[in-house]
Amino acid sequence: MNARMQSILRRGIAAAALTSIAAHAGAGAPADPLAPAGRWQGNTGGSAATPPMGWNSWNAFRTDVDEDKVLGAARVLVDSGLAGLGYVYVNLDDGWWLKRRAGDSRLQVRTGIFPSAATGGPDGTSFRPFTDKLHAMGLKAGIYTDIGRNACSQAYDLHSPNLPQGTTAEREVGLDGHVAQDISLYFKDWGFDYIKVDACGLADFAPGSDLVQRQHYRGLAPLIERGSINRTDIAAVRGRYEAVAAALRAARPANDYVLSICAWGMANVRTWGKEVGNLWRTSSDITPNWTSMLHNFDSAAKRPLYAGPGHWNDPDILHIGHEEFDAAHPVEVRSHFSLWAMINAPLLVSYDLRNGPAALLAVLGNADVVALNQDKAGHQGVVAYDSDDAQIMVKTLGDGQRKAVALFNRGAAPVAVTLLARHLKMSDSAPVTLRDLWSKTTVTFTGEQAFTLAPHETRLFAASGRRQLEDGVYLSEIPGAIHVAVDGTRQALLDPGIHRMIDPWSNTRSGSARPQYAGWGGAQADTTPFGQTLQIAGQAFDSGIGILANSRLQVRNSAGYARLTASVGVDDSTVNTRQPVRFYVYGDGALLAASPPVAFGGKPFRLQADIRGHDVIELVVRGAASDTTPPVVATWGDVQLVRQQRKNP
C-alpha cells in the first residue's frame, strides 16, 4: 500500500472513530470515562517523588512508645549516615494520644511519654517542640491517625497502658467529624510532614458488637467488610480519604506532605489510591516471618502499572531486625531489602535502632540498593519470569538504558535459575554485564547465564548491555510513566496468585491469610490481566500491555519520543470471544490513530501514531459494555515508543 492510500485509510479510520465516540455521549449523558483527558490525571499532590524512607515506631514498640525511644532512633539515623542516604522520615505510630478534649475537640498528647508536649497554655499540649527537634536534626516528622472514630489499638491492643482515656467522646481520637481540624493541627500547628491514616475505625466497631459494648464505644456501621469486597462501600471509603487529601492541600499549599493510606489493600484501593494518596497499603500487616513477607511482596509485585513518582504500592514496613529477619538470618534480610527496593516500596525501618547490630545497619546502608529504590524515573520492577519456586524481576533505571535484575528463590531448597538476555530486553548476540550489588563482583555473558540460588536467596544485579530497542523503549519497561486511568474491570476480584500464609493472628483457626488486594484483572506489563502470555491469533508477544476492553491508559512522553507502534487485537486467552473491540491512540486529547473493529481470531493490527510534540499519550480500548458477558481481554503487543519517525516506503 502506498503512502497516499495509507493516509486515506488513516483519515477514514479517524473519522469513523470520532463518530463512534460521539455515539457514546448523547445530550445529557454522563461524562465518558474513556474520552481522552488531554492532561495527566495521576496524583500530583504531596512530596513523594521517590518512595519515602525512614523509621516507624510500630514494629519496634507497638503502643509502648515514648519520646526517648523515637528521638534515639532519629539520632541513629543521623549518626549512622542513613539519613544522608534518604532515611529522613521519623514516623510516630499508634499510642501517642491522651484524648480529644471536651469543649473544643482539640487532641491532647500523652505527656507522660512525650514530656516535651507539656507546653501548657490554652492549647494544653503540643507536639511542636518534638517536631522542632527532628527538623533541627535535618529529619522530617510523621504522625498516625485513623479515618474513623477510633484507632486500631482501641480494638486490638486493649491491654496497652497508652490507650486514649476519658469519656466515649474523648476517646474518639480518629478523623471522623474532625478532618479539617485535625489535619490543620498536625500540619500547621504541630509541624508534621507525613501522615499515616489507618482504617480500623471503618471496619471494627460495628454497633452492638462485643467490643463496642464492653468498651462503651459509639458504634459505626462498617464501611469496610473484612474478607468481603462486595460488602465494602468502596465509594464511601474513597470519599473519606479524598477529604483528607483536600485538607492536606489546604494545610500545606506548598505541597510538602506525604499521605499514606492504610486500608490494607481493601476497598479496591488499587484503582483509586494512585489518584488520592502518595502510598497505599496492599496487604494486611507484615509479621517477622518468611511466608508473611511473601504474602505482602506478592500483593504489590505484579502491580507496577499502578505506581510511579508521587504514588507507590506499599506492602508495609520492613520487618528487618525481628525474628526471621534478624542479624542471624542475613540471607533473608538481604532478600527482604532487595525485593522492597525492586518494587519501589517505601523503605521504612521499624526496629529499636538504639540497640540494633551493626550488620543490619550495613544492609540498610547499601547505597547501591537504596539507589534502585530511589531512582527518580520511578519504574517499579516487572516480573519477567514467574513461578512458585523462583522469580526474575527486571527494573528500568533512569533514561531507560540501564537495568536492575533480581533473581529470587522463594523456597527453602536451592534452585537453578537461567537468566536470559531477553528477560532484560537486551540483545541475545551482545555481551551483558552484571554487577552484583551485594558482593560487588561482576559477570559477563552472552545469551544466557546459569545461577544456583541458595534457599531464600535473592541475587541482585545492575545490568548493562545492548538493548533490544536501541532507539526506543517498550511501554512495559517504563511503568512509572504510565497512569492507569480506567482499567476495564467491572468487579473487584481478589488476586488468587498471592501467597497464602498460615494466619499469623489465628493460626489454623481461620481460613488462612487470604489476599485482600482486589487487583485480579487489572492492567499488566508483559502478561494478560490474568497472568497469561500475551498472544493474538497464535502470535505471542514477549513485550506489551495486557488490559481489559473499555480501558484508558495515559503515558508521559517527557523523553520526546516521535512514534508509537503496537500490534493490537483480542487476546487468545479471552473468555468473551464474540465481541469486537477498537484501539485508539490520542496525543494531548487529539486522535492520532485508530484500528478498525478487531475480533477474536483476527490477526494483529499494526497501529502507528505520530506522537511528536505531544506530552500525554492516551491508549484507549473500546468494546461493548455489558454486565451479562465477561470483558474482552485486549493486548497492546510490542507497544513501544521510538525516537525516529519511520519514512514512508
N, C-alpha and C positions, 0 to 999 in steps of 0.2 A: 504494500500500500504506500503511495507516495505521500509527501508532506501535505499537499493540498487536501487530499482525501482524509488524512488523519485529522487535520484541522476542522474540516466539516463535521466529521464524526464526533469530535470532542464538543463542538458547539451544539450539536444535536442532543448529545447526552446531557450537557449542562442545562439546556432548555427544558428537557424532559424532567431533570432532577428538580428544577425550580418549580415546575408545575406540580410535581409530586409533593414537594414540601408545602406549597401553598394549600394543597388539598387537606393537609393536616391541621390547618389553622384558620377555620372559618370565623366569621364575625362573632365576637363574644366568647370564643374558645379560650381555654386556659393556655398559658404560655407553654410552648413546645420545648420540653427539656432537651431535645436533640437538635434544636436550632443552634447554629454557631453563636457563641457569645461574643467573639471578636476581641476578647480580653481574657487575661489569666484569671481563673476563678478559684485557684487554690488559696489556702490561708496565707496571708502575708502579715498577720499580727504577731507580735511578740518578738523576742530576740533569741531565737534558736536556729540560727543559720546552720549550725552544726549540732550534733546531739549534745545535750547538756552533760557535764561531767562534774563530779564532786563526791560528797558524802551525805548519807542519810542515816538518821538515828534509829530507824525501826528494827532492822535485823540485828543491830548491835545491842539495843537496850529495851526494845518494845516501849511500854509506857514508863519504865523505870529510868527516865532520862532526867538530866539536870544540866545546869549551866556549865559546871566544871567539865563534864563529860563532852559536851558539844564544843566548847572552846578548846579543850585538849585535842580533839580530833582536828579542829581547824589549825592549831599550831603545828601538828604533824604534817598536814598538807603543805604548809608553807616551808617548814624546816627541811622536809624530805625532798623538796623540789617538785612534788606532784602538782602543786598549784601552778608552777611555771609551765607544766605540760597541758594545763587546761582544767584541772580539778579545782574549780573555783566555787561551786555551789555548796553551801553547808546548809542542809535541809533538816529542819526540825519537824518530826512526825508527830503522831498522836501522843497525848499525855501532858501537854503544856498548860491547858486551861484550868481555871478555877470555876468560873461560872459566867453566865450572862447577867449583868447587873439589872436588878429590877428598876423600873422608872425610865431609864434611857436606853436600856438593852445593850449597853457597851460591854464588850467582852473584857474579862479580867484575867490576868496572868497568875498562875500559881507561884507566888513569890517565895514559898518555902524551897522550891527547887530552882527558881530563877531570881535570885535576890536582887539583881540589878534592875528588875522590873518594878521594885517597890519605890516608885517615884512620888507617890502621894499626890496631893492637889485634887482638882475636880475630876481628873481622868482616873484616879485610883491607882492604876498600874500602866506601865508602858514597856514595850519591847524595844523602844528606840535606843536606850543605852546598849542593849545586846547587839542590835544590828550595826550600830556605830562601831563597836569593837571589831566585828567581822569586816566591815568596809575598810577600817583602818589597816587591816591586815592584807588588803588587796583582794578580799573574797566577796562573795555575794551570799545573801541570806534567803533561805526558803522556809515556808511555813505550810502547815497542814490544816485542812478543814474537811467538812462533808457537805454534799449537795442537799442533804435532807435536814431534819431537825436534830438528829442525834448522830454521834460518831460511832465508828466501828468498835472502839474499845467499850462503849456502853452496851454492846451486845456480846462481845467475845472476850473481854478482859475484865470481868466483873470482880475478880479478886484484886485488881490493881488498887493501890492506895492513891493513885493520881487520876481518878475519875472526877468529872465535874460534880460539884456539890450544890446543895440548896433545894429549892422547890422544883416542881416539874418544869416550870418555865425557865428557871435559872439554869437548869441542866440541859436546855435546848441550845447547844453551842454551835449547831450547824448553820448553813447559809439560808435555810428555808425562811422566807419572810424578811431576811436581812441582807440580801445580796449586796446592794449598793453601800449600805452602812459598813458591812464587814470588809469588803474589798477596799473601800476608802481607808478604813482603819489600818489594814495590813500594809497597803502600798503607799499611802500618803503620810499617815501619822507615824507608823512604825518603821517604814523604810524597807520592807521586804522586796525581793526581786523575783521570787519564784513561788508558785503555789501549787500544791497537790490537792486535788479535790476528789475525795473518796465518795462512794455511793451506797454505803451500808444503810444510810438513812432512808433510801428509797426502796430497800429490799427486806429489811429485817425487823421492822417494828409494826407488824400488822396489828390492827385493832383487835382486842380480845385475846391475843397470844399470851402464853405464859410469861414471856419476857416482859411485855408491856404491863401486864397486871402486877407481876412481882416487883418490878422496879418503878411502878407508878409513872410510866411514860405516857405521853399523848400519842396514840397510835396514828399511823399513816398508812392508808391502803397502798400496798406495794405497787410501784410503777415498774420495778424490775422483778421479774419472777425467776428466781434462780433455777436453772435447768429447763426453762421453757421460754424460748424466744417468742413463740406465738402468743404468750400471755403477758409479754412485756410491752409497755406503752412506749415504743421507740420514739415517737414524735415528742412526747412529753419529756422524756429524759434529755433528748437533744435540746429542747427548748430551754430547759433549766441551765444546761451548760452554755448555751448561747447567751443567756442573760449574764452569766459570769464573765464571758468574753467581752460583752459590751461594757460591763462595769470596769473591767481592766483597761479597756481603751480609754474610758473616761478618766480613770485614776492615773494612768500613765500614758498621756498623749504622745510622749516621745517613743512609744513602742518598746520600752525597755522592761519587759516582763517575760515570764515563761508560765504557760498554763498547762499543767499536767492533769489529764483526765484519767481518773482511776475507777472505771466501771468494769474492769476485769474482762474486757472483751465482749461484755453483754450489750444489750440494746442496739445490736448491729452497728456498733461504733466504727467498724471498718469503713462504712460508707460515708460517715459524716465527721469523724474525728479530725480528718485532714483539713476540713473546712472551718473548724471551730477552735481546736486547741493546737498546742505545739508537740504534744506527745500523748498517746493514749495506750493504756494497758491492753494487752491482747490475751490475757490469761488470768487465772487465779494467782494468788501469792506463791512465789517460789519458796521452796524449802531446801535445806542443805543436803540434798542427795541427788545422785546422777539422774535418776528417772524423772525427777521433778524438773531438772534442768532441760532434759529432752522435751518434756511436755511444753515448757514455756518457750524454748527455742523454736519448736515446730509451729507454735501459734503465730509466729512472726516471720519465719524464714521464707515462706512462699507468698509473701505479700509485698514484694519490692515495688510494684507499681503504685502502691498507695502511700509511699513515704518519699520524702525528699527534703531539701532545705526548708527549714521552718516547721516541718511536721514529720514526726517519727513514730514508727512502731516501737512499743515499749513492752518487752517481755518480762519486766520487773527488774528490781535492784540486783546487782551482782551479789551472789552469796559466798564470794571468796572470803575465807577466814573462819569458816564454820564446818565442822563435821567432814563430809566427803570432799570439801573444797578447802581444807586447812593446809598448813605447811607440810603435813605428812603425805599429801596427795598432790605432788607437783604436776603430774600429767593431767589430772582433772582440772587443776587450777588454770593451767595454760590453755586447755581446751575451752573452758568456760569463758575466759577472757578473749580468746581468739574469735570464738563464734559471735560474741556480743559485738566485737569490733567489726566483723564482716557484715553483720546485718544492721549496722548503724544504730544499735541500741544505745540509749543513754548509759554512760559509764558512771554509775553511782555506787560507790563502795559503801558497805554497811557492816563493819566490824569495829571493835574497840581499837582504834589506831594507836592509842597510847601504849597498849600492851602487845601489839602485834609483832610477829617476827619480821626481820629484815627481808627474808626470802619473798614474802608476799609483796612488800613494797617494791622489790626489784621487778616482779611481774607487772604490777600496775604501772611501773615507771618505764616499761619498754617503749621508747619513743617511736620506734618503727610501727609497732602495733597500734599505738594511740593515733598515729598519723593516718592509718587506714580509716579508723572511725571518724576522724575529724577532717577528712578530705572535703574540701569546700564544694566539690561538684555534687556531693550528697547522693551518690548512686549506691543503693543497697545491693549487697551481693545477690546473685541469681544462681539458683541451684542448676548446675549443668549436668549432673548425674545424681540419680535419686534411688535409694533402696533403704530397706530397714537395717541393713548391715553397715553401709558406708555411703557417704555423700561427697560430691565435689561441688564447691561453690566458688563462683568467679565474680569479682567485683572490679568495675571500671573506675579508674582514678583520673582525676584532673580532666584533661582535654580529650580523653578517650584513647590515648596512645598507650597508657600504662595500665597494668592489671595487677590484681592480687588474687591468689587462689588458695583455698583451704581444702585439704584432704582430711575428712573427718571419719574416724572409726566410732560408730555409735555403740558397738558391742563390747563384751567382756573377753573376747578372744582376738588374737592377731588376725589381720585381714590384709589380703593383697589388693592393691589398687593400681590401675594403669591410667595415668594422666595422658590424654591426647591433646595435641596442639589445637585440634578443632574444639575441644572443651573451652579453650581460651579464645576461640575465634581468631586463631593465628594460623599462619600458613603451615601446611604439612611438610613443605620442602625447604624450609629455612630454619636455622637454629633458634631454639627458645632457651633463654637463660632464666633460671630460678634462683632467687636468693632467699635462703631460709631466715625468717625474721626472728627466730629464737636462737638457732645455733650460729647464725651469720655466715654459714657456708654457702657455696654455690654449686649448681649442677647445670649442665647444658645438654640438651637433647634435640633430636630432630624427629618429628612424627609422634613419638610416644615415649613415655618413661614409666618404668615399674617402681612401685614403692611397697614396702610392708609396714603397716601401721600397728603399733602396739595397742593393747586394749585401751579404749577411751582416748587414744591419742589424736591430736589434730596437728597436721603439718601445715605450716602457714608460710607462703612464699610471696615475694614480689616477682612478677614475671615480665619479661621484655622479649620482643621478637617482632617478626614481620606480620602485621595484621592481615586478615583475610580481605578487609576493605581498606585499602591503603589511602583512598581519597574520600572516605565516608565512615559512617557508623550505623550499625543495626540499632533500631529503636530499643530492642531488648537489652542492649548494652548500657543504655542511659536512662534507667528508670527514674532517677531523680529529676529528669527534665520533663516527666510526664505527670499530668494530673488526670485521674480517672473521674471525669465529671459525672458520667452515668455509665454503669457497667452492665445494664440489661437484666440484672437479677430481679425477679418478681417476688421471690420469697426468701427470707433469710434462712440459710441452711448451715447447720453446724458441720465443721470440717472433719470427716472421718479419718483423715490422714495424720492427725495429731496423736503423738504417743500417749497412750492411756496408762498412767501410773496407778499403783495402789494408792487410794485416797490417803494422804498423809494425816488427815484430821480424824477420819473414822475407820481407817484400815478397811477390812473386807466387810464391814457392816453396811457399807453403801455400795452403789453400783460402779465403783472406780471413779477416778477423776476424769470426768468426761470433758471434751472441749466445750468452751463457752463462746469462742470467737466465731461468729457466723460469717465465715469467709468462703465457704464452698460455692463455687460457681462464679467467683469474681474474676476480673481480668488477670491474665497471667503472662509472664515473659517466657517464651520458648516452649510453652506447652498450652494445651487447651485449658479452659476454665476448670476442667475436672482431672487435670494431670496427665492427659494422654498426648501422644505425639501429634504435632500439627501436620495435617495431611488433607489434601484436596484432590479428589478423583485419583487416588493412588499415588500422588506425588507428595512426598514427605519434605518437610522443611525443618532444618536444624534451628533456624532463627525465625523469630516472628512474634506476633502478639495474638494470643487466643482470647476471645471475648464472646459474649452473647450478643445476639441481634438487639436492636434498639438501644444502642450504646453510643457514647461520645467520649473520646479521649482528646486531651489537649497536650500539645508538645511545644516546649520553648525552643525557638530557633535562635538562641542567643549566639551560637557559633557562626551564624550567617550561611547555612547550607543553601545550595541552589536548587536541588531537586529531591523530590521524594518519589520512590518507586516501591511497588509491592505487587505480589501475586495474590489475588484475593478470591475468596469463594467460601462456599459452605463446607465446613469441615466434615470429613468422613465419619467422625465419631458422633455426629448429632443424632439425637433421638427423633427429632422432628425433621423428616426427610421430604416433606411436601411443600413447605412454604419457601418461596424465593426471597432473597434479600438484595439490597443495593448498598454499595460502598461509595462514600463521598469524602473528598478532601477539601478543606477550607483554609484560607490564609487570612488572618485578621478579619474574619467574618465574610469574606468573598469566596464564592465557589470557584475552585481551581480545577477539579477533575471529579468524574463520577463514573461508575460502572453501569452497564445495563443490568437488568434483573438477572441474578445468577442463582442456580438451583443446585440441590444435592446431585452429585454425579457429574456436574458440568466441569469442564477443565478450568484451571485457574485463569482469571482475567488479569492481564497485565495493566496495572494502573500507574500512571505517571503524572506528576504535578510539578509545575514550575513554582518554587516557593521563594524565589529571590525577593528580598526586601520585606518579607513577611515575618513578624515576630512570634505570633501564636498560630500554630497549625492545629487544625481540629480534624479528627478522623471519626466519621460517623457511619454506623451500620444501621440501616432501617429495614424492618420487616413487618409483617402483620402482627399487631398487638392483640393477643388473645389469651384469656385466662384458662381456656379449655385445652390448649395444646402447649407442649413444652417449648421453651425458647430455642431458637436456632443457634447452633454453635458456629461462629464465624471465625475465619482465620485471615489475618494480615500476614501472609507468608513472605519471609525475607524482607519485611518492610525496613527501608533504610533511607538515610539522608546522605547525599553526596555533594561535594563542593562544586563540581563542574557540570554545566548543563550539556547534556549529550547533543551532538549535532544531528540534524535531520539527515537520513540516508539519501 
